[in-house]
Amino acid sequence: MGEILRSTCPATGEILWEGAVDDAAAVTRALAAARRAFDDWCETDLDTRIAIVRAYADRLKATAEELAVTIARETGKPLWEGRQEVASMIGKVEISIAAQAERAGWRTNAQPFGHAALRHRPHGVMAVLGPYNFPGHLPNGHIVPALLAGNAVVFKPSEETPATGALMARLFREAGVPDAVLAVVQGGRDTGAALIAGDIDGLLFTGSAATGTILRRAMLDRPHLILALELGGNNPLIAWDGDPAAVASVVAQSAFITAGQRCSCARRLIVPEGAVGEGFVEAVVALAGRMRIGPWDMTPEPTFGPLISAAAADRARGAVAGLIDAGARPILATRDLPAYSPAFMTPAILDVTGIDVPDQEIFAPVLQVRRVADFDAAIRAANDTAFGLAAGLVSEDEARWTRYLNRARAGVVNWNRPTTGASGAMPFGGVGASGNHRPSAYYAADYCAYPVASFEAGRLADLTADIKGIADA
């Protein structure tokens, strides 16, 4: 018997799912089957593909609670957040249909002796690598647009969340997506490497910047492949003026939601020197200390649960220790929760004013505070990163917001709202180390198909050529 992949609940250690790891040969078979299935699927009329993905949305609705519980148990996030994720998956279907029509549809205009037409064609076989923090919503945002465009898809869920991926595949099949048109391969790094190296036409990835760099290098000799990367960020949030309690609410939702395991979480809080900034920090510390942390099914509901694994929590604690060794001053120290598994981690808040710290994403409830002398210094500090995914400003001053918006270098920039807030009806992605200029969400339609421009005349007899320089017969 081959290698077995197991998924466990990070809150309890309970085994939730187990299955065979797909080796390189199994990945090759899945890709070959997808290649064969592509021709029929891409020639299936769009209305039929739309009907199938709408049937998938109906299956999501019918199994919403089962899927929400699976997500919550497998990731450790609270059930309320699992339910939110399923709702986002359902909403993504109609959003993707609208985006397909608007950004990758068919249009024509009359020209002398014919007409010009614009169509969009699918790339072929798309590989989708899913993350663990939103194991349903984020790959769903690649898969649905890819299927609508007429692509076949081979999907590898994160090895941390295979149960969610398997359940999604079941729902797609029940909706009428042919098996070979959407295949799931399960496994870790070796399975992913086989998929990336295989016969694909595109790679759609959501995950860490470090993995994104590896994928970029892997594609250097394959420029014909479409590569869409949605990566992480060392995201800044400037809090400049306002009621401290309201400011703290925005900061806490930005930094600590999902145990800090969102790519758009605020990692850096920038405040003015003096009493105003100190008041903001004190309010954030007080609110963070009141947050309820516990298992996914705890009553009353927790604010957030564990990290994805004890290993992930250990890495985060190590990063915090590294900051302290570099000179950071703990404002709120993370503490152990002996009643729960070591995957749990309470918020950590560190003052890094005046010291150099690594420009890295700590994927955990860790917030670094930097105090600055004026608003120009705040903008410089916010932009002092190789990343460029999300950013935010908390201020009552609209002129200050306009000033920051014009100078911020990020793909998602929010005002008086958490950095984690984003609309599925808009693009989502970043610049610099946060992506490769192919934003997802509403703009996923752009990388799932390519444009074909045509100049057409129905009959040769309709074309009266006037070719200069040719003598009469």
C-alpha positions as CSV (number, residue, x, y, z in Angstrom):
1,M,0.0,0.0,0.0
2,G,1.2,3.5,-0.9
3,E,1.7,6.5,1.3
4,I,-1.3,7.7,3.3
5,L,-2.3,11.3,3.8
6,R,-4.2,12.2,7.0
7,S,-5.9,15.3,8.0
8,T,-6.4,16.1,11.7
9,C,-8.3,18.8,13.6
10,P,-5.7,21.3,14.9
11,A,-7.8,21.9,18.0
12,T,-8.1,18.3,19.1
13,G,-5.7,16.1,17.0
14,E,-8.7,14.0,15.9
15,I,-8.2,12.3,12.5
16,L,-10.8,13.7,10.1
17,W,-9.8,12.2,6.8
18,E,-7.3,9.8,5.3
19,G,-6.6,8.7,1.8
20,A,-3.8,7.6,-0.6
21,V,-1.2,10.1,-1.7
22,D,-1.2,10.6,-5.4
23,D,2.3,10.0,-6.7
24,A,3.8,11.3,-9.9
25,A,2.2,8.5,-12.0
26,A,-1.2,9.3,-10.7
27,V,-0.8,13.0,-11.4
28,T,0.3,12.2,-14.9
29,R,-2.8,10.1,-15.4
30,A,-5.1,12.8,-14.1
31,L,-3.5,15.4,-16.4
32,A,-3.8,13.1,-19.4
33,A,-7.4,12.4,-18.7
34,A,-8.0,16.2,-18.3
35,R,-6.3,16.8,-21.7
36,R,-8.6,14.3,-23.4
37,A,-11.7,15.8,-21.7
38,F,-10.8,19.4,-22.6
39,D,-11.9,19.2,-26.2
40,D,-15.5,18.2,-25.4
41,W,-15.7,20.6,-22.4
42,C,-14.5,23.6,-24.2
43,E,-16.9,23.0,-27.1
44,T,-19.8,22.6,-24.6
45,D,-21.9,25.8,-25.0
46,L,-21.5,28.4,-22.4
47,D,-25.1,28.2,-21.3
48,T,-24.6,24.6,-20.4
49,R,-21.4,25.3,-18.4
50,I,-23.3,28.1,-16.6
51,A,-26.1,25.8,-15.8
52,I,-23.6,23.2,-14.3
53,V,-21.8,25.7,-12.1
54,R,-25.2,27.0,-10.9
55,A,-26.1,23.4,-10.1
56,Y,-22.9,23.3,-8.1
57,A,-24.0,26.4,-6.2
58,D,-27.3,24.6,-5.4
59,R,-25.2,21.6,-4.1
60,L,-23.2,24.0,-1.9
61,K,-26.5,25.4,-0.5
62,A,-27.8,21.9,0.2
63,T,-24.7,20.8,2.0
64,A,-23.8,24.1,3.5
65,E,-23.6,23.0,7.1
66,E,-21.7,19.8,6.3
67,L,-19.1,21.8,4.4
68,A,-18.9,24.5,7.1
69,V,-18.3,21.9,9.8
70,T,-15.7,20.2,7.6
71,I,-13.9,23.5,7.0
72,A,-14.1,24.5,10.7
73,R,-12.8,21.1,12.0
74,E,-10.0,20.9,9.4
75,T,-8.7,24.4,9.8
76,G,-9.6,25.0,13.4
77,K,-11.5,28.2,12.6
78,P,-14.8,28.9,14.4
79,L,-18.0,27.4,12.9
80,W,-19.3,30.9,12.3
81,E,-16.3,31.6,10.1
82,G,-16.7,28.3,8.3
83,R,-20.3,29.3,7.5
84,Q,-19.1,32.6,6.2
85,E,-16.7,30.8,3.9
86,V,-19.4,28.6,2.4
87,A,-21.6,31.7,1.8
88,S,-18.6,33.2,-0.1
89,M,-18.3,30.1,-2.2
90,I,-22.0,30.2,-3.1
91,G,-21.8,33.9,-3.9
92,K,-18.7,33.4,-6.1
93,V,-20.7,31.5,-8.7
94,E,-23.0,34.3,-9.8
95,I,-20.1,36.8,-9.5
96,S,-18.0,34.6,-11.8
97,I,-20.8,34.3,-14.3
98,A,-21.1,38.1,-14.4
99,A,-17.3,38.5,-14.7
100,Q,-17.2,36.0,-17.5
101,A,-19.8,38.0,-19.4
102,E,-18.2,41.4,-18.8
103,R,-14.5,40.6,-19.0
104,A,-14.3,37.5,-21.2
105,G,-17.4,37.5,-23.3
106,W,-18.2,37.9,-27.0
107,R,-18.7,41.2,-28.7
108,T,-18.8,42.4,-32.3
109,N,-19.0,45.6,-34.3
110,A,-19.7,46.3,-37.9
111,Q,-16.9,47.1,-40.2
112,P,-16.7,47.8,-44.0
113,F,-17.1,44.5,-45.8
114,G,-17.7,42.5,-42.6
115,H,-17.4,42.8,-38.9
116,A,-14.8,42.7,-36.1
117,A,-15.4,40.1,-33.4
118,L,-13.8,39.5,-30.0
119,R,-14.0,36.1,-28.4
120,H,-12.2,34.4,-25.5
121,R,-10.8,30.9,-25.6
122,P,-9.8,28.7,-22.7
123,H,-6.1,27.9,-22.2
124,G,-6.6,24.1,-21.8
125,V,-5.6,22.2,-18.6
126,M,-5.2,24.4,-15.5
127,A,-3.5,23.3,-12.3
128,V,-4.9,24.8,-9.1
129,L,-3.0,24.7,-5.9
130,G,-5.2,25.4,-2.9
131,P,-4.2,27.0,0.5
132,Y,-5.2,25.8,3.9
133,N,-6.5,29.0,5.4
134,F,-9.5,29.2,3.1
135,P,-9.5,25.7,1.7
136,G,-12.9,26.1,0.0
137,H,-13.3,29.8,-0.9
138,L,-9.9,30.5,-2.4
139,P,-9.6,27.5,-4.8
140,N,-13.3,27.9,-5.6
141,G,-12.4,31.4,-6.9
142,H,-10.0,29.8,-9.4
143,I,-11.9,26.7,-10.3
144,V,-15.3,28.2,-11.1
145,P,-14.0,30.8,-13.5
146,A,-11.7,28.3,-15.1
147,L,-14.6,25.8,-15.7
148,L,-16.8,28.6,-17.0
149,A,-14.2,29.6,-19.5
150,G,-14.0,26.0,-20.8
151,N,-10.8,24.8,-19.1
152,A,-10.2,21.4,-17.6
153,V,-8.8,21.6,-14.0
154,V,-6.6,19.4,-11.9
155,F,-6.8,20.6,-8.3
156,K,-4.4,19.8,-5.5
157,P,-5.8,20.9,-2.1
158,S,-3.4,21.8,0.7
159,E,-2.1,18.7,2.4
160,E,-3.4,20.3,5.6
161,T,-7.0,20.4,4.3
162,P,-7.6,17.4,2.0
163,A,-11.1,16.7,3.4
164,T,-12.4,20.0,2.2
165,G,-11.0,19.5,-1.3
166,A,-12.5,16.0,-1.5
167,L,-15.9,17.3,-0.5
168,M,-15.7,20.1,-3.1
169,A,-14.9,17.6,-5.8
170,R,-17.9,15.5,-4.8
171,L,-20.2,18.5,-5.1
172,F,-18.8,19.4,-8.5
173,R,-19.4,15.8,-9.7
174,E,-23.0,15.9,-8.3
175,A,-23.6,19.1,-10.2
176,G,-22.6,17.5,-13.5
177,V,-19.0,18.4,-14.0
178,P,-17.4,15.4,-15.7
179,D,-14.8,13.5,-13.6
180,A,-11.9,14.2,-15.9
181,V,-12.8,17.9,-16.4
182,L,-12.2,18.4,-12.6
183,A,-9.8,16.0,-11.0
184,V,-8.4,16.2,-7.5
185,V,-5.0,14.9,-6.6
186,Q,-4.1,14.6,-3.0
187,G,-0.6,14.9,-1.4
188,G,2.1,17.2,-0.3
189,R,5.2,18.8,-1.9
190,D,6.0,15.8,-4.2
191,T,2.4,15.7,-5.6
192,G,2.5,19.4,-6.1
193,A,5.9,19.3,-7.9
194,A,4.6,16.6,-10.2
195,L,1.5,18.7,-11.1
196,I,3.6,21.8,-11.7
197,A,6.0,19.9,-13.9
198,G,3.2,18.1,-15.8
199,D,1.4,18.8,-19.1
200,I,-0.5,21.9,-18.0
201,D,-1.4,25.2,-19.7
202,G,-1.7,27.3,-16.6
203,L,-1.0,27.3,-12.9
204,L,-3.3,29.2,-10.4
205,F,-1.8,29.5,-6.9
206,T,-2.8,31.2,-3.7
207,G,-0.3,30.9,-0.9
208,S,2.9,32.2,0.6
209,A,5.4,34.5,-1.2
210,A,8.2,32.0,-0.6
211,T,6.3,29.3,-2.5
212,G,5.4,31.9,-5.1
213,T,9.1,32.6,-5.7
214,I,9.7,28.8,-6.2
215,L,6.8,28.7,-8.8
216,R,8.1,31.7,-10.7
217,R,11.5,30.0,-11.0
218,A,9.9,26.7,-12.1
219,M,8.2,28.5,-14.9
220,L,11.2,30.4,-16.3
221,D,11.6,28.0,-19.2
222,R,7.9,27.7,-19.8
223,P,6.8,31.2,-20.7
224,H,3.8,29.9,-22.7
225,L,2.1,28.9,-19.4
226,I,-0.3,31.3,-17.7
227,L,0.8,31.9,-14.1
228,A,-1.5,33.6,-11.6
229,L,-0.1,34.2,-8.2
230,E,-2.0,35.6,-5.2
231,L,0.6,35.7,-2.4
232,G,0.9,37.1,1.1
233,G,1.8,40.5,2.5
234,N,3.5,42.3,5.3
235,N,0.5,44.6,5.4
236,P,0.5,48.0,7.0
237,L,-2.4,49.7,8.9
238,I,-2.0,53.4,9.7
239,A,-4.2,54.5,12.7
240,W,-3.9,58.3,12.9
241,D,-7.0,59.8,14.5
242,G,-10.4,58.8,15.9
243,D,-12.1,57.2,18.9
244,P,-9.6,54.7,20.4
245,A,-12.3,52.0,20.9
246,A,-13.4,52.3,17.3
247,V,-9.8,52.3,16.1
248,A,-9.0,49.2,18.2
249,S,-12.0,47.4,16.6
250,V,-10.6,48.0,13.1
251,V,-7.1,47.0,14.2
252,A,-8.1,43.9,16.0
253,Q,-10.3,42.7,13.1
254,S,-7.4,43.4,10.7
255,A,-4.7,41.7,12.7
256,F,-6.2,38.8,14.6
257,I,-9.2,37.4,12.7
258,T,-8.7,33.8,11.6
259,A,-5.8,33.7,14.1
260,G,-3.9,36.0,11.8
261,Q,-4.0,33.4,9.0
262,R,-5.3,35.7,6.2
263,C,-3.0,37.0,3.6
264,S,-4.6,40.4,4.0
265,C,-4.2,40.6,7.8
266,A,-2.5,43.7,9.1
267,R,1.0,42.8,10.3
268,R,2.2,46.3,11.1
269,L,0.4,49.1,13.0
270,I,1.7,52.6,12.4
271,V,0.6,55.2,14.9
272,P,1.7,58.8,15.8
273,E,4.2,59.4,18.5
274,G,2.7,60.7,21.8
275,A,-0.6,60.4,23.6
276,V,-2.8,59.8,20.6
277,G,-0.8,56.8,19.4
278,E,-0.3,55.5,22.9
279,G,-4.1,55.6,23.4
280,F,-4.7,53.5,20.3
281,V,-2.1,50.9,21.3
282,E,-3.6,50.6,24.8
283,A,-7.1,50.2,23.4
284,V,-5.8,47.4,21.0
285,V,-4.1,45.6,23.8
286,A,-7.2,45.8,26.0
287,L,-9.4,44.4,23.2
288,A,-6.9,41.7,22.3
289,G,-6.9,40.6,25.9
290,R,-10.6,40.1,25.9
291,M,-10.8,38.0,22.8
292,R,-12.3,34.5,23.3
293,I,-10.0,31.8,21.9
294,G,-11.1,28.2,21.7
295,P,-12.1,25.2,19.5
296,W,-14.3,25.6,16.5
297,D,-17.5,24.4,18.3
298,M,-17.0,26.2,21.6
299,T,-20.0,27.9,23.2
300,P,-20.1,30.9,23.3
301,E,-18.4,31.3,20.0
302,P,-14.7,32.1,20.0
303,T,-13.2,35.0,18.1
304,F,-10.7,32.7,16.6
305,G,-9.2,29.2,17.1
306,P,-5.8,27.6,16.7
307,L,-3.3,27.9,13.9
308,I,-3.4,25.2,11.3
309,S,-1.0,23.1,13.2
310,A,1.3,23.0,16.3
311,A,4.3,23.3,13.9
312,A,2.8,26.5,12.4
313,A,2.4,27.9,15.9
314,D,5.9,26.9,16.8
315,R,7.2,28.8,13.8
316,A,5.2,31.9,14.7
317,R,6.5,31.8,18.3
318,G,10.0,31.5,16.9
319,A,9.5,34.5,14.7
320,V,8.3,36.5,17.8
321,A,11.4,35.4,19.7
322,G,13.5,36.6,16.8
323,L,11.9,40.0,16.9
324,I,12.5,40.3,20.6
325,D,16.1,39.3,20.1
326,A,16.4,42.1,17.5
327,G,15.3,44.6,20.1
328,A,11.4,44.6,19.8
329,R,9.7,45.3,23.1
330,P,6.7,43.1,24.0
331,I,3.6,45.1,24.7
332,L,1.3,42.0,24.9
333,A,3.1,38.7,25.2
334,T,1.6,35.6,23.7
335,R,0.8,33.0,26.3
336,D,0.1,29.3,26.5
337,L,-3.4,27.9,26.7
338,P,-2.7,24.7,28.6
339,A,-6.3,23.5,28.3
340,Y,-5.9,23.3,24.5
341,S,-3.5,21.9,21.9
342,P,-0.2,23.6,21.2
343,A,-1.6,24.8,17.9
344,F,-3.3,27.6,19.8
345,M,-1.6,31.0,20.1
346,T,-2.9,34.1,21.8
347,P,-2.2,37.6,20.2
348,A,1.3,39.0,20.4
349,I,1.9,42.8,20.1
350,L,5.4,44.1,19.8
351,D,6.8,47.6,19.7
352,V,9.4,47.8,16.9
353,T,9.9,51.5,16.8
354,G,13.5,52.5,16.0
355,I,14.8,49.0,15.1
356,D,15.3,47.1,11.9
357,V,13.2,44.0,11.6
358,P,12.8,41.4,8.8
359,D,10.3,42.3,6.1
360,Q,8.4,39.1,6.4
361,E,4.8,37.8,6.8
362,I,4.3,36.2,10.2
363,F,1.2,34.1,9.5
364,A,-0.2,34.3,13.0
365,P,-1.9,36.7,15.4
366,V,1.2,38.9,15.7
367,L,1.2,42.7,15.4
368,Q,4.2,45.0,15.2
369,V,3.7,48.6,16.3
370,R,5.8,51.4,14.9
371,R,5.5,55.0,16.1
372,V,6.3,57.9,13.8
373,A,6.6,61.6,14.0
374,D,4.2,62.7,11.2
375,F,1.9,61.5,8.5
376,D,4.6,61.6,5.8
377,A,6.7,59.3,7.9
378,A,3.7,57.0,8.4
379,I,3.3,56.7,4.6
380,R,7.0,56.0,4.2
381,A,6.9,53.3,6.9
382,A,3.8,51.8,5.4
383,N,5.4,51.5,1.9
384,D,8.7,50.2,3.4
385,T,8.1,46.6,2.3
386,A,8.7,44.4,-0.7
387,F,5.1,43.3,-0.4
388,G,2.0,45.1,-1.7
389,L,-1.2,43.2,-1.0
390,A,-3.3,45.1,1.5
391,A,-3.1,48.4,3.4
392,G,-5.4,50.6,5.4
393,L,-5.9,53.9,7.1
394,V,-8.0,54.8,10.1
395,S,-8.7,58.5,10.1
396,E,-11.7,60.9,10.1
397,D,-9.9,63.2,7.6
398,E,-10.9,62.6,4.0
399,A,-8.1,64.7,2.7
400,R,-5.6,62.5,4.6
401,W,-7.3,59.4,3.1
402,T,-6.9,60.8,-0.4
403,R,-3.3,61.6,0.2
404,Y,-2.6,58.1,1.4
405,L,-4.6,56.4,-1.3
406,N,-2.5,58.3,-3.9
407,R,0.7,57.1,-2.4
408,A,-0.1,53.7,-1.0
409,R,1.5,50.8,-2.9
410,A,-0.9,47.9,-2.5
411,G,-3.7,46.2,-4.5
412,V,-6.3,46.5,-1.7
413,V,-6.4,49.8,0.3
414,N,-9.2,50.3,2.8
415,W,-10.3,53.4,4.8
416,N,-11.8,53.0,8.3
417,R,-12.4,49.3,7.6
418,P,-10.3,46.2,8.4
419,T,-7.5,45.4,5.9
420,T,-9.2,41.9,5.6
421,G,-12.3,43.4,4.1
422,A,-12.6,42.7,0.3
423,S,-15.4,42.4,-2.1
424,G,-15.7,39.4,-4.4
425,A,-17.1,41.7,-7.1
426,M,-13.7,43.5,-7.3
427,P,-10.2,42.4,-8.1
428,F,-8.1,41.0,-5.4
429,G,-4.3,40.9,-5.6
430,G,-1.1,42.8,-5.0
431,V,2.1,44.1,-6.4
432,G,5.7,43.4,-5.6
433,A,6.3,40.2,-3.7
434,S,2.5,39.8,-3.2
435,G,1.7,38.6,-6.7
436,N,2.5,38.8,-10.4
437,H,-0.1,41.4,-11.6
438,R,-2.8,38.9,-12.2
439,P,-5.4,39.7,-9.5
440,S,-8.1,37.1,-8.7
441,A,-11.7,37.5,-7.5
442,Y,-13.6,39.4,-10.2
443,Y,-10.6,39.5,-12.4
444,A,-10.1,35.8,-12.4
445,A,-11.9,35.7,-15.8
446,D,-8.9,37.5,-17.2
447,Y,-6.4,34.7,-16.6
448,C,-8.7,31.8,-17.3
449,A,-9.1,32.7,-21.0
450,Y,-7.2,34.6,-23.7
451,P,-8.7,37.0,-26.3
452,V,-9.1,36.1,-29.9
453,A,-9.7,39.0,-32.3
454,S,-11.3,38.3,-35.7
455,F,-12.1,40.3,-38.8
456,E,-14.8,38.4,-40.6
457,A,-16.8,38.5,-43.8
458,G,-19.5,36.0,-44.4
459,R,-18.9,35.5,-48.1
460,L,-15.9,36.3,-50.4
461,A,-18.3,37.8,-52.8
462,D,-19.1,40.5,-50.2
463,L,-15.5,41.7,-50.3
464,T,-14.7,44.1,-53.1
465,A,-10.9,44.5,-52.8
466,D,-9.2,47.7,-53.9
467,I,-5.6,46.6,-54.0
468,K,-3.3,49.4,-55.0
469,G,-0.7,48.9,-57.7
470,I,-2.3,45.9,-59.5
471,A,-3.0,46.5,-63.2
472,D,-6.3,45.7,-64.8
473,A,-6.3,42.3,-66.5
